[in-house]
Amino acid sequence: MASEDEAQGCCGEAAASCCNIEGIVSVDERGQMVLPKELRDKAGIKAGDKLAAVSMRQGEAVCCIALIRVEDLARMVKGMLGPVMTEAFKD
């Protein structure tokens, strides 16, 4: 029987309330995947868009993979590091 931690996965209970199964993705022999059209439409993902694959780990194993638009990731990093950098370089 799985322990309580294993049953929750690496994202925990809090993440479960915001997660949905949007579709099933298969990986072909070349390692390529296709996101279902309905999901691409909902997310506004178009051909040529760049997505960052961000992994979450539980020990050494990757348990979750999230795709984030590169522009959104850059905005998040700037939002987190901007105030830190401003404070670090204050006169």
VMD Tcl script that builds the backbone (N, CA, C; Angstrom):
set m [mol new atoms 273]
animate dup $m
set s [atomselect $m all]
$s set {name element resname resid chain x y z} {
  {N N MET 1 A 0.847 -1.192 0.000}
  {CA C MET 1 A 0.000 0.000 0.000}
  {C C MET 1 A 0.885 1.246 0.000}
  {N N ALA 2 A 0.509 2.283 -0.766}
  {CA C ALA 2 A 1.286 3.526 -0.872}
  {C C ALA 2 A 1.155 4.335 0.403}
  {N N SER 3 A 2.260 4.980 0.779}
  {CA C SER 3 A 2.206 5.861 1.940}
  {C C SER 3 A 1.385 7.093 1.582}
  {N N GLU 4 A 1.032 7.871 2.596}
  {CA C GLU 4 A 0.243 9.084 2.359}
  {C C GLU 4 A 0.997 10.050 1.456}
  {N N ASP 5 A 2.333 10.194 1.661}
  {CA C ASP 5 A 3.142 11.077 0.821}
  {C C ASP 5 A 3.137 10.620 -0.624}
  {N N GLU 6 A 3.261 9.295 -0.858}
  {CA C GLU 6 A 3.258 8.773 -2.218}
  {C C GLU 6 A 1.907 8.996 -2.878}
  {N N ALA 7 A 0.827 8.850 -2.116}
  {CA C ALA 7 A -0.512 9.026 -2.669}
  {C C ALA 7 A -0.740 10.467 -3.108}
  {N N GLN 8 A -0.162 11.441 -2.380}
  {CA C GLN 8 A -0.338 12.844 -2.720}
  {C C GLN 8 A 0.549 13.259 -3.880}
  {N N GLY 9 A 1.639 12.566 -4.113}
  {CA C GLY 9 A 2.581 12.979 -5.141}
  {C C GLY 9 A 3.416 14.146 -4.635}
  {N N CYS 10 A 4.235 14.698 -5.505}
  {CA C CYS 10 A 5.147 15.752 -5.065}
  {C C CYS 10 A 4.466 17.105 -4.950}
  {N N CYS 11 A 3.319 17.259 -5.570}
  {CA C CYS 11 A 2.664 18.570 -5.579}
  {C C CYS 11 A 1.850 18.806 -4.319}
  {N N GLY 12 A 1.483 17.761 -3.624}
  {CA C GLY 12 A 0.754 17.897 -2.378}
  {C C GLY 12 A -0.714 18.225 -2.588}
  {N N GLU 13 A -1.419 18.341 -1.487}
  {CA C GLU 13 A -2.856 18.567 -1.501}
  {C C GLU 13 A -3.233 19.928 -2.077}
  {N N ALA 14 A -2.471 20.959 -1.767}
  {CA C ALA 14 A -2.794 22.317 -2.213}
  {C C ALA 14 A -2.819 22.410 -3.733}
  {N N ALA 15 A -1.869 21.749 -4.396}
  {CA C ALA 15 A -1.800 21.817 -5.852}
  {C C ALA 15 A -2.960 21.069 -6.494}
  {N N ALA 16 A -3.486 20.055 -5.823}
  {CA C ALA 16 A -4.553 19.246 -6.399}
  {C C ALA 16 A -5.799 20.075 -6.698}
  {N N SER 17 A -6.047 21.115 -5.933}
  {CA C SER 17 A -7.253 21.914 -6.140}
  {C C SER 17 A -7.179 22.773 -7.393}
  {N N CYS 18 A -5.979 22.988 -7.940}
  {CA C CYS 18 A -5.855 23.820 -9.131}
  {C C CYS 18 A -5.502 23.009 -10.370}
  {N N CYS 19 A -5.361 21.705 -10.245}
  {CA C CYS 19 A -4.933 20.865 -11.365}
  {C C CYS 19 A -6.109 20.155 -12.001}
  {N N ASN 20 A -6.059 20.036 -13.307}
  {CA C ASN 20 A -7.070 19.309 -14.068}
  {C C ASN 20 A -6.377 18.404 -15.069}
  {N N ILE 21 A -6.973 17.270 -15.359}
  {CA C ILE 21 A -6.484 16.441 -16.450}
  {C C ILE 21 A -7.146 16.972 -17.711}
  {N N GLU 22 A -6.345 17.522 -18.603}
  {CA C GLU 22 A -6.846 18.162 -19.818}
  {C C GLU 22 A -6.823 17.232 -21.024}
  {N N GLY 23 A -6.103 16.143 -20.918}
  {CA C GLY 23 A -6.011 15.206 -22.019}
  {C C GLY 23 A -4.870 14.243 -21.761}
  {N N ILE 24 A -4.743 13.287 -22.649}
  {CA C ILE 24 A -3.678 12.305 -22.556}
  {C C ILE 24 A -2.712 12.543 -23.704}
  {N N VAL 25 A -1.418 12.553 -23.414}
  {CA C VAL 25 A -0.385 12.795 -24.406}
  {C C VAL 25 A 0.438 11.536 -24.552}
  {N N SER 26 A 0.666 11.112 -25.780}
  {CA C SER 26 A 1.536 9.959 -26.044}
  {C C SER 26 A 2.898 10.456 -26.504}
  {N N VAL 27 A 3.926 9.694 -26.178}
  {CA C VAL 27 A 5.284 10.005 -26.609}
  {C C VAL 27 A 5.642 9.017 -27.713}
  {N N ASP 28 A 6.095 9.529 -28.873}
  {CA C ASP 28 A 6.454 8.622 -29.976}
  {C C ASP 28 A 7.888 8.143 -29.824}
  {N N GLU 29 A 8.332 7.315 -30.746}
  {CA C GLU 29 A 9.669 6.715 -30.654}
  {C C GLU 29 A 10.784 7.745 -30.714}
  {N N ARG 30 A 10.505 8.940 -31.232}
  {CA C ARG 30 A 11.520 10.007 -31.259}
  {C C ARG 30 A 11.445 10.906 -30.031}
  {N N GLY 31 A 10.542 10.597 -29.104}
  {CA C GLY 31 A 10.409 11.387 -27.884}
  {C C GLY 31 A 9.523 12.608 -28.050}
  {N N GLN 32 A 8.826 12.690 -29.176}
  {CA C GLN 32 A 7.964 13.854 -29.433}
  {C C GLN 32 A 6.551 13.604 -28.916}
  {N N MET 33 A 5.910 14.704 -28.507}
  {CA C MET 33 A 4.548 14.660 -27.987}
  {C C MET 33 A 3.702 15.678 -28.739}
  {N N VAL 34 A 2.417 15.442 -28.757}
  {CA C VAL 34 A 1.478 16.402 -29.335}
  {C C VAL 34 A 0.494 16.788 -28.245}
  {N N LEU 35 A 0.385 18.098 -27.985}
  {CA C LEU 35 A -0.623 18.579 -27.042}
  {C C LEU 35 A -1.968 18.578 -27.753}
  {N N PRO 36 A -3.016 18.082 -27.114}
  {CA C PRO 36 A -4.332 18.067 -27.758}
  {C C PRO 36 A -4.757 19.481 -28.181}
  {N N LYS 37 A -5.400 19.565 -29.337}
  {CA C LYS 37 A -5.819 20.853 -29.900}
  {C C LYS 37 A -6.667 21.652 -28.918}
  {N N GLU 38 A -7.594 20.982 -28.248}
  {CA C GLU 38 A -8.470 21.687 -27.302}
  {C C GLU 38 A -7.651 22.356 -26.195}
  {N N LEU 39 A -6.622 21.674 -25.708}
  {CA C LEU 39 A -5.755 22.249 -24.673}
  {C C LEU 39 A -4.946 23.411 -25.231}
  {N N ARG 40 A -4.388 23.246 -26.454}
  {CA C ARG 40 A -3.645 24.350 -27.079}
  {C C ARG 40 A -4.543 25.563 -27.246}
  {N N ASP 41 A -5.762 25.349 -27.674}
  {CA C ASP 41 A -6.704 26.469 -27.843}
  {C C ASP 41 A -6.991 27.152 -26.504}
  {N N LYS 42 A -7.281 26.364 -25.467}
  {CA C LYS 42 A -7.566 26.929 -24.142}
  {C C LYS 42 A -6.387 27.742 -23.606}
  {N N ALA 43 A -5.170 27.237 -23.867}
  {CA C ALA 43 A -3.962 27.883 -23.348}
  {C C ALA 43 A -3.425 28.957 -24.279}
  {N N GLY 44 A -4.008 29.082 -25.465}
  {CA C GLY 44 A -3.536 30.083 -26.422}
  {C C GLY 44 A -2.165 29.750 -26.986}
  {N N ILE 45 A -1.854 28.463 -27.081}
  {CA C ILE 45 A -0.550 28.033 -27.608}
  {C C ILE 45 A -0.672 27.875 -29.114}
  {N N LYS 46 A 0.250 28.532 -29.821}
  {CA C LYS 46 A 0.241 28.506 -31.288}
  {C C LYS 46 A 1.555 27.939 -31.793}
  {N N ALA 47 A 1.571 27.512 -33.055}
  {CA C ALA 47 A 2.789 26.995 -33.674}
  {C C ALA 47 A 3.897 28.032 -33.536}
  {N N GLY 48 A 5.065 27.593 -33.166}
  {CA C GLY 48 A 6.209 28.495 -33.013}
  {C C GLY 48 A 6.383 29.039 -31.610}
  {N N ASP 49 A 5.368 28.910 -30.748}
  {CA C ASP 49 A 5.511 29.365 -29.359}
  {C C ASP 49 A 6.602 28.558 -28.668}
  {N N LYS 50 A 7.325 29.191 -27.753}
  {CA C LYS 50 A 8.371 28.541 -26.974}
  {C C LYS 50 A 7.829 28.263 -25.576}
  {N N LEU 51 A 7.984 27.017 -25.138}
  {CA C LEU 51 A 7.537 26.612 -23.814}
  {C C LEU 51 A 8.730 26.080 -23.033}
  {N N ALA 52 A 8.837 26.472 -21.775}
  {CA C ALA 52 A 9.876 25.934 -20.896}
  {C C ALA 52 A 9.285 24.730 -20.164}
  {N N ALA 53 A 10.018 23.630 -20.139}
  {CA C ALA 53 A 9.607 22.445 -19.388}
  {C C ALA 53 A 10.230 22.559 -17.998}
  {N N VAL 54 A 9.398 22.672 -16.983}
  {CA C VAL 54 A 9.851 22.835 -15.606}
  {C C VAL 54 A 9.487 21.561 -14.846}
  {N N SER 55 A 10.478 20.955 -14.198}
  {CA C SER 55 A 10.214 19.703 -13.490}
  {C C SER 55 A 10.183 19.919 -11.988}
  {N N MET 56 A 9.424 19.054 -11.328}
  {CA C MET 56 A 9.395 18.995 -9.873}
  {C C MET 56 A 9.897 17.607 -9.501}
  {N N ARG 57 A 10.664 17.534 -8.435}
  {CA C ARG 57 A 11.281 16.260 -8.052}
  {C C ARG 57 A 10.791 15.790 -6.697}
  {N N GLN 58 A 10.791 14.493 -6.594}
  {CA C GLN 58 A 10.564 13.848 -5.298}
  {C C GLN 58 A 11.765 12.936 -5.125}
  {N N GLY 59 A 12.731 13.385 -4.345}
  {CA C GLY 59 A 13.999 12.682 -4.263}
  {C C GLY 59 A 14.741 12.877 -5.579}
  {N N GLU 60 A 15.195 11.799 -6.165}
  {CA C GLU 60 A 15.914 11.858 -7.444}
  {C C GLU 60 A 14.970 11.774 -8.643}
  {N N ALA 61 A 13.736 11.364 -8.429}
  {CA C ALA 61 A 12.799 11.137 -9.534}
  {C C ALA 61 A 12.018 12.401 -9.885}
  {N N VAL 62 A 11.831 12.628 -11.169}
  {CA C VAL 62 A 10.957 13.708 -11.626}
  {C C VAL 62 A 9.527 13.189 -11.514}
  {N N CYS 63 A 8.683 13.909 -10.774}
  {CA C CYS 63 A 7.308 13.446 -10.571}
  {C C CYS 63 A 6.290 14.289 -11.326}
  {N N CYS 64 A 6.637 15.514 -11.661}
  {CA C CYS 64 A 5.708 16.389 -12.380}
  {C C CYS 64 A 6.494 17.212 -13.396}
  {N N ILE 65 A 5.882 17.454 -14.538}
  {CA C ILE 65 A 6.463 18.325 -15.550}
  {C C ILE 65 A 5.409 19.352 -15.926}
  {N N ALA 66 A 5.771 20.615 -15.842}
  {CA C ALA 66 A 4.864 21.705 -16.223}
  {C C ALA 66 A 5.437 22.416 -17.434}
  {N N LEU 67 A 4.582 22.868 -18.324}
  {CA C LEU 67 A 4.995 23.668 -19.471}
  {C C LEU 67 A 4.570 25.103 -19.223}
  {N N ILE 68 A 5.524 26.026 -19.324}
  {CA C ILE 68 A 5.252 27.449 -19.085}
  {C C ILE 68 A 5.769 28.233 -20.277}
  {N N ARG 69 A 4.941 29.140 -20.801}
  {CA C ARG 69 A 5.401 29.997 -21.896}
  {C C ARG 69 A 6.655 30.726 -21.469}
  {N N VAL 70 A 7.663 30.760 -22.329}
  {CA C VAL 70 A 8.946 31.380 -21.996}
  {C C VAL 70 A 8.743 32.831 -21.552}
  {N N GLU 71 A 7.865 33.557 -22.227}
  {CA C GLU 71 A 7.623 34.962 -21.854}
  {C C GLU 71 A 7.063 35.057 -20.442}
  {N N ASP 72 A 6.166 34.127 -20.084}
  {CA C ASP 72 A 5.583 34.140 -18.742}
  {C C ASP 72 A 6.631 33.786 -17.693}
  {N N LEU 73 A 7.502 32.826 -18.010}
  {CA C LEU 73 A 8.567 32.449 -17.086}
  {C C LEU 73 A 9.525 33.617 -16.866}
  {N N ALA 74 A 9.878 34.307 -17.940}
  {CA C ALA 74 A 10.769 35.468 -17.826}
  {C C ALA 74 A 10.131 36.538 -16.949}
  {N N ARG 75 A 8.838 36.761 -17.121}
  {CA C ARG 75 A 8.121 37.758 -16.312}
  {C C ARG 75 A 8.116 37.339 -14.839}
  {N N MET 76 A 7.927 36.031 -14.569}
  {CA C MET 76 A 7.929 35.547 -13.183}
  {C C MET 76 A 9.303 35.727 -12.543}
  {N N VAL 77 A 10.345 35.372 -13.279}
  {CA C VAL 77 A 11.706 35.508 -12.746}
  {C C VAL 77 A 12.015 36.973 -12.482}
  {N N LYS 78 A 11.665 37.837 -13.426}
  {CA C LYS 78 A 11.906 39.274 -13.241}
  {C C LYS 78 A 11.147 39.789 -12.022}
  {N N GLY 79 A 9.910 39.319 -11.844}
  {CA C GLY 79 A 9.108 39.739 -10.694}
  {C C GLY 79 A 9.706 39.305 -9.373}
  {N N MET 80 A 10.329 38.117 -9.374}
  {CA C MET 80 A 10.937 37.614 -8.139}
  {C C MET 80 A 12.308 38.235 -7.897}
  {N N LEU 81 A 13.115 38.337 -8.939}
  {CA C LEU 81 A 14.478 38.824 -8.772}
  {C C LEU 81 A 14.600 40.340 -8.838}
  {N N GLY 82 A 13.683 41.005 -9.504}
  {CA C GLY 82 A 13.750 42.460 -9.631}
  {C C GLY 82 A 13.878 43.164 -8.301}
  {N N PRO 83 A 12.958 42.907 -7.358}
  {CA C PRO 83 A 13.058 43.567 -6.051}
  {C C PRO 83 A 14.339 43.197 -5.298}
  {N N VAL 84 A 14.794 41.949 -5.419}
  {CA C VAL 84 A 16.015 41.508 -4.749}
  {C C VAL 84 A 17.216 42.257 -5.320}
  {N N MET 85 A 17.281 42.343 -6.642}
  {CA C MET 85 A 18.405 43.026 -7.283}
  {C C MET 85 A 18.388 44.519 -6.962}
  {N N THR 86 A 17.208 45.111 -6.932}
  {CA C THR 86 A 17.100 46.545 -6.601}
  {C C THR 86 A 17.622 46.774 -5.190}
  {N N GLU 87 A 17.240 45.914 -4.259}
  {CA C GLU 87 A 17.683 46.046 -2.872}
  {C C GLU 87 A 19.190 45.809 -2.759}
  {N N ALA 88 A 19.694 44.817 -3.488}
  {CA C ALA 88 A 21.126 44.468 -3.410}
  {C C ALA 88 A 22.025 45.596 -3.914}
  {N N PHE 89 A 21.545 46.358 -4.894}
  {CA C PHE 89 A 22.395 47.397 -5.485}
  {C C PHE 89 A 22.037 48.807 -5.055}
  {N N LYS 90 A 21.274 48.904 -3.945}
  {CA C LYS 90 A 20.948 50.226 -3.373}
  {C C LYS 90 A 22.221 50.890 -2.898}
  {N N ASP 91 A 22.247 52.210 -3.010}
  {CA C ASP 91 A 23.404 52.985 -2.527}
  {C C ASP 91 A 23.445 53.011 -1.017}
}
mol reanalyze $m
mol bondsrecalc $m
mol representation Tube
mol addrep $m
